[in-house]
Amino acid sequence: MSEGYPIKAVLIAGPTASGKSALALELALNAGGIVINADSMQVYRDLRIITARPMPDEEARVPHRLYGHVDAAVNFSAGAWMADAAKALEEVKAGGPLPIFVGGTGLYFKTLTAGLSAVPPIPAEVREAVRARLERNGVEALHAELARRDPGAAERLNLRDRTRIARALEVIEATGRSLLDWHHEGQPPLLRKESFRAVFLAPERDELYARIDARFDAMLGAGALDEVERLAARGLDPLLPAMKAHGVPALIRHLRGELSLEEAAAIGRADTRHYAKRQFTWFRHQLPEFEWVKPGEAGGWLAAAMSAEQHSS
């Protein structure tokens, strides 16, 4: 288990509205695959339309896993997803269908290919106190504090790396243990580096943003507002992940009479575009093993992935 599953897998990532699901479905149909969700919002059963989850007819064509299996009242985590992904992989461990992971949540792909740290959640008050000291005293002072309390972690970090210095200090302050200790106790990756092929669909920005806008309007036409109204009626904590899905907060404000539908839609479209921009940045820096291709080139990449899988079996 610690060395990962001895299987082949295909990983399809990309920003929202880049055509990932269609590519995964095509591959699954042609290669006899099982599609496994790697999108943190598509896990919620309450949100099919507003998260662009595969429709029932698509799910009926090939096996799909980890879609809509979590209630919106649950604060679903990367660790919980990793456990569910491990169960899905068990189904194909012994020569079963090709596992095809598809989604836009970088952290899910990170846990899949690099494992998961065992660091417990950091209390909000600790995080806020450390960030306040960072803003007040500067990164040099924070690094000096870290060097006193956790010399090993401080030695490994660039003196100007504000984010990682703050993170290491939060961990030692909240747990009394070094971040390095927690990392040593983390969960190993589910897939070995040589056991998967990974692609990131990278459309031109203008084209992508136009697709995002058009899709958001299409989702409204398909009943997204009714879906959000049913979710809002549950009276859930607004800080839950499902309550913060792109478009949901603005549409809830519309339902309360605070915004017109067009104002809410404009916010939803803009939030989704901003998220897509962050996805580009995250994958570029965090998952360099993903091969970037234009959606128009995805067919060629798909054929190559299928050929590689056939030759390896």
C-alpha positions in Angstrom: 0.0 0.0 0.0 2.8 2.4 0.8 4.2 2.1 -2.7 0.9 2.9 -4.4 -1.4 0.8 -6.5 0.4 -1.2 -9.3 -2.1 -0.1 -12.0 -2.2 2.3 -14.9 -4.4 5.4 -14.7 -5.1 8.5 -16.7 -5.5 11.9 -15.0 -7.4 14.7 -16.8 -7.3 18.1 -15.2 -7.9 21.6 -16.3 -9.8 24.8 -15.5 -13.5 24.8 -15.2 -15.3 24.6 -18.6 -12.3 23.4 -20.5 -13.9 20.1 -21.7 -12.4 17.7 -19.2 -15.6 15.6 -18.7 -16.2 15.1 -22.4 -12.6 14.0 -22.8 -12.9 11.6 -19.9 -16.1 10.1 -21.2 -14.6 9.6 -24.7 -11.6 7.8 -23.2 -13.8 5.7 -21.0 -16.0 4.6 -23.9 -13.0 3.8 -26.1 -10.7 2.2 -23.6 -13.2 0.5 -21.3 -12.6 2.9 -18.4 -14.2 4.0 -15.1 -14.5 7.8 -14.6 -13.6 8.9 -11.1 -14.4 12.5 -9.9 -11.6 14.8 -8.8 -13.6 17.9 -8.4 -14.4 19.1 -4.8 -17.8 20.6 -5.7 -19.1 17.7 -7.8 -19.0 15.4 -4.8 -22.1 17.1 -3.4 -25.4 15.5 -4.3 -27.3 18.8 -3.8 -25.5 20.5 -6.7 -25.6 18.7 -10.0 -26.5 21.6 -12.3 -24.5 24.5 -10.8 -21.4 22.4 -10.6 -21.8 21.0 -14.2 -21.8 17.4 -12.9 -22.2 14.7 -15.6 -25.9 14.2 -16.4 -27.6 10.9 -15.7 -27.5 9.8 -19.3 -23.7 10.3 -19.3 -23.3 8.5 -16.1 -25.3 5.6 -17.5 -22.9 5.2 -20.5 -19.8 4.3 -18.4 -19.2 3.7 -14.7 -18.8 6.9 -12.7 -17.5 7.1 -9.1 -17.4 9.8 -6.4 -20.1 12.1 -8.0 -22.9 13.4 -5.8 -22.1 11.0 -3.0 -21.7 13.6 -0.2 -24.5 15.6 1.5 -24.1 19.4 1.3 -24.1 19.5 5.2 -20.7 17.7 5.2 -17.4 19.7 5.2 -15.8 17.2 2.9 -11.9 17.2 3.0 -9.1 16.2 0.7 -8.4 13.4 3.2 -11.9 12.1 2.9 -11.7 12.2 -0.9 -8.4 10.3 -0.8 -10.0 7.5 1.3 -12.9 7.3 -1.2 -10.5 7.4 -4.2 -8.6 4.5 -2.6 -11.9 2.5 -2.5 -12.6 3.3 -6.1 -9.1 2.1 -7.1 -9.7 -1.2 -5.3 -12.4 -1.9 -7.9 -9.8 -1.8 -10.7 -6.7 -3.0 -8.8 -6.7 -6.4 -10.3 -6.9 -5.8 -14.1 -10.3 -4.1 -14.1 -11.3 -1.0 -16.2 -8.9 1.9 -16.8 -9.3 4.4 -13.9 -9.7 7.9 -15.4 -9.5 10.7 -12.8 -11.1 13.9 -14.0 -11.6 17.3 -12.3 -10.2 20.7 -11.5 -9.3 20.4 -7.8 -5.5 20.6 -7.7 -5.3 19.4 -4.1 -7.1 16.2 -5.0 -4.6 15.4 -7.7 -1.8 16.4 -5.3 -3.0 13.8 -2.7 -3.4 11.2 -5.5 0.1 11.6 -6.8 2.1 13.0 -3.9 0.3 11.8 -0.8 -1.3 13.8 2.0 0.2 15.5 5.0 -1.0 14.4 8.4 -1.1 17.9 9.8 -4.3 18.5 11.7 -6.5 21.5 11.0 -5.0 24.7 12.4 -7.4 26.7 14.6 -8.5 30.0 13.0 -7.3 32.1 15.9 -3.8 30.7 15.6 -3.7 31.3 11.8 -5.0 34.8 12.3 -2.5 35.6 15.0 0.5 34.4 12.9 -0.8 36.3 9.8 -1.2 39.5 11.9 2.4 39.2 13.1 3.5 38.7 9.5 1.8 41.9 8.4 2.9 43.8 11.4 6.6 42.7 11.7 7.5 41.4 8.2 8.7 38.1 6.9 12.2 38.4 8.3 10.9 38.7 11.8 8.6 35.7 11.3 11.5 33.6 9.9 13.6 34.5 12.9 10.8 33.4 15.2 10.5 30.1 13.3 14.3 29.6 13.5 14.0 29.8 17.3 11.0 27.4 17.6 11.6 25.0 14.6 15.2 25.3 13.3 14.8 22.4 10.9 11.8 23.9 9.1 13.4 27.4 9.0 16.6 26.1 7.5 14.7 24.5 4.6 12.7 27.6 3.7 13.6 30.6 1.6 13.9 33.7 3.7 11.3 35.5 1.5 8.7 32.7 1.3 5.9 34.4 3.3 3.3 31.6 2.8 5.5 28.7 3.8 7.1 30.4 6.7 3.7 31.4 8.1 2.4 27.9 7.6 5.4 26.3 9.4 5.0 28.7 12.3 1.2 28.0 12.5 1.9 24.3 12.8 4.5 24.5 15.5 2.3 27.0 17.4 -0.9 24.9 17.1 0.5 21.4 17.6 3.9 21.8 19.4 5.5 19.7 16.6 7.5 20.5 13.5 5.8 20.5 10.1 8.6 18.1 9.1 7.5 15.6 11.7 3.9 15.8 10.5 4.9 15.3 6.9 6.8 12.1 7.8 3.6 10.7 9.2 1.5 11.6 6.2 -0.4 9.3 3.9 1.5 8.0 0.8 0.3 8.6 -2.7 -2.2 6.3 -4.2 -0.5 6.2 -7.6 3.2 5.7 -8.3 4.8 8.3 -10.6 5.3 5.7 -13.3 1.8 4.3 -13.1 -0.2 7.2 -14.6 -0.3 9.7 -17.4 -1.6 13.2 -16.7 -2.9 16.0 -18.9 -4.0 19.5 -18.2 -6.3 21.1 -20.7 -5.2 24.7 -21.3 -7.6 26.7 -23.5 -6.8 30.2 -24.6 -8.0 32.5 -21.9 -10.5 34.5 -24.0 -12.0 31.4 -25.4 -12.2 29.8 -21.9 -13.8 32.9 -20.3 -16.4 33.0 -23.1 -17.2 29.3 -22.5 -17.5 30.0 -18.7 -20.0 32.8 -19.3 -22.0 30.8 -21.8 -22.1 27.7 -19.5 -23.2 29.7 -16.5 -26.1 31.1 -18.5 -26.9 27.6 -19.8 -27.0 26.3 -16.2 -29.5 28.9 -15.2 -31.6 27.9 -18.1 -31.4 24.3 -17.0 -32.7 25.0 -13.5 -29.7 26.0 -11.5 -31.7 28.7 -9.6 -34.2 26.1 -8.5 -31.4 23.8 -7.3 -29.8 26.6 -5.3 -33.2 27.5 -3.8 -33.6 24.0 -2.6 -30.2 24.1 -1.1 -30.8 27.5 0.6 -34.1 26.1 2.1 -32.0 23.7 4.2 -30.6 26.6 6.3 -27.0 25.2 6.2 -24.0 27.0 7.6 -23.0 29.5 4.8 -19.3 28.6 5.5 -19.7 25.0 4.3 -17.9 24.3 1.0 -21.2 23.4 -0.8 -22.6 26.8 0.2 -19.6 28.6 -1.4 -19.7 26.8 -4.8 -19.3 29.3 -7.6 -22.6 31.1 -8.2 -24.4 29.8 -5.1 -23.8 32.7 -2.7 -24.8 35.3 -5.4 -27.9 33.3 -6.4 -28.9 33.0 -2.7 -28.7 36.8 -2.4 -30.9 37.1 -5.5 -33.4 34.7 -3.8 -33.4 37.0 -0.8 -34.1 40.0 -3.0 -30.7 41.6 -2.5 -29.7 41.3 -6.2 -31.4 41.0 -9.5 -30.9 37.8 -11.4 -28.6 39.4 -13.9 -26.5 40.9 -11.1 -26.2 37.6 -9.4 -25.3 35.9 -12.7 -22.6 38.5 -13.4 -21.1 37.8 -10.0 -21.3 34.0 -10.6 -19.6 34.3 -14.0 -16.9 36.6 -12.7 -16.2 34.3 -9.7 -15.9 31.3 -12.0 -13.5 33.2 -14.3 -11.3 34.2 -11.3 -11.3 30.6 -10.1 -10.1 29.4 -13.6 -7.2 31.8 -13.5 -6.2 30.4 -10.1 -6.4 26.9 -11.4 -3.9 27.7 -14.2 -1.5 29.1 -11.6 -1.9 26.3 -9.1 -1.3 23.5 -11.6 1.6 25.2 -13.2 3.5 25.5 -9.8 2.2 22.5 -7.9 1.8 19.7 -10.5 4.6 20.1 -13.1 4.2 16.4 -14.1 0.9 17.3 -15.9 1.4 17.7 -19.7 -0.4 20.9 -20.9 -2.3 20.6 -24.2 -4.8 22.8 -26.0 -8.4 21.3 -26.1 -8.1 21.0 -29.8 -5.0 18.7 -29.3 -6.7 16.6 -26.7 -7.8 14.0 -29.3 -4.1 13.3 -30.2 -3.1 13.1 -26.6 -6.1 10.8 -26.0 -5.0 8.4 -28.7 -1.5 8.4 -27.4 -2.7 7.7 -23.8 -4.9 4.8 -25.1 -2.0 3.4 -27.1 0.4 3.6 -24.1 -2.2 1.8 -21.9 -2.7 -1.0 -24.4 1.1 -1.5 -24.8 1.6 -1.6 -21.0 -1.1 -4.2 -20.4 
